[in-house]
Amino acid sequence: MGPRKVGDRPLVVIVDDDPEILRSLGRLLRREAYDLLSTDSPRRVLEWAYRRPVDLVITDQRMPEMSGTDLLGILRRQSPKTIGIILSGYPDTAVIVKRTGLQIERLIAKPWDDGTLRETIRTVLDECSHREGTTEPAAENILELRIDCAGRPAGLVLADILPACRRAPPNVTRARIVLENVMLLQDSLSRLIKDLARVVGWLPVPTELRDSSGCVDTFLNAMGERAPVPH
């Protein structure tokens, strides 16, 4: 992520899988004193955050691609100064947020009050601008890719990884590939791991392979191999 230029307006990003929510928030916030981007894809938010500083992300909690807390967790490691607001219509969201241990600036219920939401965004952006001058240690810039393997052959899984690797900025210090639903892969796990080793081998940074089920670790231990790392 490049540094903020003098005079840049703050950037607010909205992510929700409901198109009507995105249109409604777009109409509500379009005249505010910040740049506004909206999308139904959490992964697109991560791509935007690589290209320019993102000051605030307003996210739905329950989305098909990944949850709002998962998105903010990844984004926080990539962009520690980005502030998160969760906008949710589910009463259990507060419990979920507390369980993750994430520092969420605000939790706002749907349906929201227009005036309150506008004022909340202005307040957190103002607080963010006051924190800009504080000195913090340089954050590690991690490229994290979350890939769903369910019902897919190894070739299609790799097809998701390759474009993201090519877009990786030069200041990435570490790469992490997180495989989801590995047990539902429509292919040989051995083939996938060997192909992954070739794909990520060109990256000039340490690369780790993870999966939530533990299948990859079990396989690698049985084979006496380690997760793929670049030469």
C-alpha positions as CSV (number, residue, x, y, z in Angstrom):
1,M,0.0,0.0,0.0
2,G,1.4,3.4,-1.0
3,P,1.7,6.3,1.3
4,R,-1.0,8.9,1.5
5,K,-0.4,12.0,-0.5
6,V,-0.8,15.5,1.0
7,G,-4.3,16.7,0.2
8,D,-5.8,13.3,-0.4
9,R,-9.4,12.9,0.8
10,P,-10.1,10.0,3.2
11,L,-11.3,6.8,1.6
12,V,-14.4,5.0,2.9
13,V,-15.2,1.6,1.5
14,I,-18.6,-0.2,1.9
15,V,-19.0,-3.9,1.4
16,D,-22.3,-5.7,1.4
17,D,-23.7,-8.6,-0.6
18,D,-27.1,-6.8,-0.9
19,P,-27.2,-4.5,-3.9
20,E,-30.0,-2.4,-2.4
21,I,-28.0,-1.7,0.7
22,L,-25.1,-0.5,-1.4
23,R,-27.3,1.8,-3.5
24,S,-29.0,3.2,-0.3
25,L,-25.7,3.9,1.4
26,G,-24.3,5.4,-1.8
27,R,-27.1,7.8,-2.1
28,L,-26.8,8.7,1.6
29,L,-23.1,9.3,1.7
30,R,-22.3,10.6,-1.8
31,R,-22.1,14.3,-0.7
32,E,-19.8,13.7,2.2
33,A,-16.2,15.0,2.4
34,Y,-14.5,11.8,1.6
35,D,-14.1,9.4,-1.4
36,L,-16.5,6.5,-1.4
37,L,-16.2,3.1,-2.9
38,S,-18.7,0.2,-2.7
39,T,-18.6,-3.5,-3.6
40,D,-20.2,-6.8,-2.9
41,S,-16.8,-8.6,-2.8
42,P,-14.6,-8.6,0.3
43,R,-11.7,-9.7,-1.8
44,R,-12.0,-6.5,-3.9
45,V,-11.6,-4.5,-0.7
46,L,-8.3,-6.2,0.0
47,E,-7.2,-5.4,-3.6
48,W,-8.1,-1.7,-3.2
49,A,-6.2,-1.6,0.1
50,Y,-3.0,-2.7,-1.7
51,R,-3.3,0.2,-4.1
52,R,-4.1,3.1,-1.7
53,P,-4.7,3.8,2.0
54,V,-8.2,2.9,3.2
55,D,-9.3,4.9,6.2
56,L,-12.6,3.2,7.0
57,V,-14.3,0.0,6.0
58,I,-18.1,-0.4,6.6
59,T,-18.9,-4.1,6.2
60,D,-21.8,-6.4,6.5
61,Q,-21.1,-9.4,8.8
62,R,-22.8,-12.3,7.0
63,M,-21.6,-12.5,3.3
64,P,-21.1,-15.6,1.1
65,E,-17.4,-14.9,0.3
66,M,-16.3,-14.3,3.8
67,S,-17.6,-12.7,7.0
68,G,-17.1,-9.1,8.0
69,T,-15.0,-10.1,10.9
70,D,-12.8,-12.3,8.7
71,L,-12.4,-9.4,6.2
72,L,-11.4,-6.9,8.9
73,G,-9.0,-9.4,10.5
74,I,-7.1,-9.8,7.2
75,L,-7.3,-6.1,6.5
76,R,-6.0,-5.2,9.9
77,R,-2.8,-7.2,9.3
78,Q,-2.4,-5.7,5.9
79,S,-3.4,-2.1,6.9
80,P,-3.2,-1.6,10.6
81,K,-4.6,2.0,10.5
82,T,-7.8,1.1,8.7
83,I,-10.8,1.5,11.0
84,G,-13.7,-1.0,10.9
85,I,-17.4,-0.6,11.3
86,I,-19.8,-3.6,11.1
87,L,-23.3,-3.0,9.9
88,S,-25.5,-6.0,10.7
89,G,-29.1,-7.0,11.1
90,Y,-28.4,-10.0,13.2
91,P,-28.5,-9.7,17.1
92,D,-25.7,-12.2,17.6
93,T,-23.1,-10.1,15.8
94,A,-21.9,-8.4,18.9
95,V,-21.1,-11.8,20.5
96,I,-19.3,-12.9,17.3
97,V,-17.2,-9.7,17.3
98,K,-16.3,-10.1,21.0
99,R,-15.2,-13.7,20.4
100,T,-12.8,-12.7,17.6
101,G,-11.0,-10.2,19.8
102,L,-11.0,-7.7,16.9
103,Q,-11.0,-4.0,17.7
104,I,-14.1,-2.8,15.9
105,E,-14.6,0.9,16.1
106,R,-18.4,0.7,15.9
107,L,-21.2,-1.9,15.6
108,I,-24.3,-0.5,14.0
109,A,-27.6,-2.3,13.6
110,K,-29.7,-2.5,10.4
111,P,-31.9,-0.6,9.7
112,W,-29.7,2.4,10.6
113,D,-30.6,6.0,11.3
114,D,-29.3,8.1,8.4
115,G,-28.2,11.1,10.5
116,T,-26.6,8.9,13.2
117,L,-24.7,6.9,10.6
118,R,-23.4,10.0,8.8
119,E,-22.3,11.6,12.1
120,T,-20.6,8.3,13.2
121,I,-18.5,8.1,10.0
122,R,-17.5,11.8,10.4
123,T,-16.5,11.2,14.0
124,V,-14.3,8.1,13.4
125,L,-12.6,9.7,10.4
126,D,-11.8,12.7,12.6
127,E,-10.4,10.4,15.3
128,C,-8.4,8.6,12.5
129,S,-6.9,11.9,11.3
130,H,-5.8,12.8,14.8
131,R,-4.0,9.5,15.1
132,E,-2.1,10.0,11.8
133,G,0.7,11.9,13.5
134,T,1.5,9.2,16.0
135,T,4.6,7.1,15.4
136,E,4.1,3.4,15.1
137,P,6.5,0.6,14.2
138,A,6.4,-0.4,10.5
139,A,3.8,-3.1,10.0
140,E,4.6,-6.3,8.2
141,N,3.0,-6.3,4.7
142,I,1.4,-9.7,4.3
143,L,-0.2,-10.9,1.0
144,E,-2.9,-13.3,2.2
145,L,-5.0,-15.3,-0.3
146,R,-8.0,-17.2,0.9
147,I,-9.0,-19.9,-1.7
148,D,-12.1,-22.0,-1.6
149,C,-11.3,-25.6,-2.8
150,A,-14.8,-27.1,-2.6
151,G,-15.8,-29.1,-5.7
152,R,-12.9,-27.7,-7.7
153,P,-9.9,-29.3,-9.5
154,A,-6.4,-28.2,-8.7
155,G,-6.1,-26.2,-11.9
156,L,-9.0,-23.9,-11.0
157,V,-7.7,-23.3,-7.5
158,L,-4.3,-22.3,-9.0
159,A,-6.2,-20.0,-11.5
160,D,-7.4,-18.0,-8.5
161,I,-3.9,-17.7,-7.0
162,L,-1.9,-16.7,-10.1
163,P,-3.6,-13.4,-10.9
164,A,-3.4,-12.3,-7.2
165,C,0.3,-13.1,-7.1
166,R,1.0,-11.1,-10.2
167,R,-0.8,-8.1,-8.6
168,A,1.3,-8.3,-5.4
169,P,3.0,-5.0,-4.7
170,P,6.8,-4.9,-4.4
171,N,6.7,-4.1,-0.6
172,V,5.1,-7.4,0.4
173,T,7.2,-9.0,3.1
174,R,5.5,-12.3,3.5
175,A,2.8,-14.3,1.6
176,R,0.2,-16.6,3.0
177,I,-2.1,-19.0,1.1
178,V,-5.1,-20.2,3.1
179,L,-7.0,-23.1,1.6
180,E,-10.6,-23.5,2.6
181,N,-12.7,-26.7,2.3
182,V,-9.6,-28.8,1.3
183,M,-11.5,-32.0,2.1
184,L,-14.0,-31.1,-0.7
185,L,-11.3,-30.6,-3.3
186,Q,-12.2,-32.4,-6.6
187,D,-8.6,-33.5,-7.2
188,S,-5.6,-35.0,-5.6
189,L,-4.2,-33.1,-2.6
190,S,-0.7,-34.2,-3.6
191,R,-1.1,-32.7,-7.0
192,L,-2.5,-29.4,-5.6
193,I,0.4,-29.0,-3.2
194,K,3.1,-29.8,-5.7
195,D,1.5,-27.3,-8.2
196,L,1.3,-24.7,-5.5
197,A,5.0,-25.1,-4.7
198,R,5.8,-24.3,-8.4
199,V,3.4,-21.4,-8.5
200,V,4.7,-19.6,-5.4
201,G,8.3,-20.5,-5.9
202,W,9.0,-17.3,-7.9
203,L,8.0,-15.0,-5.0
204,P,11.0,-13.3,-3.3
205,V,9.4,-13.5,0.1
206,P,8.7,-16.4,2.6
207,T,5.4,-18.1,1.6
208,E,3.3,-20.3,4.0
209,L,0.5,-22.7,3.2
210,R,-2.4,-23.0,5.7
211,D,-5.8,-24.7,5.8
212,S,-8.5,-24.8,8.4
213,S,-9.1,-28.5,8.4
214,G,-5.5,-29.6,9.1
215,C,-5.4,-31.9,6.0
216,V,-2.5,-30.2,4.5
217,D,-0.3,-30.5,7.6
218,T,-1.2,-34.2,7.9
219,F,-0.3,-34.8,4.3
220,L,3.0,-33.0,4.5
221,N,4.0,-34.7,7.7
222,A,3.2,-38.1,6.1
223,M,5.3,-37.2,3.1
224,G,8.1,-35.8,5.2
225,E,7.8,-32.5,3.4
226,R,7.3,-28.9,4.5
227,A,4.8,-26.3,3.3
228,P,6.1,-24.7,0.0
229,V,8.6,-21.9,0.4
230,P,10.4,-20.0,-2.2
231,H,14.0,-20.8,-3.1
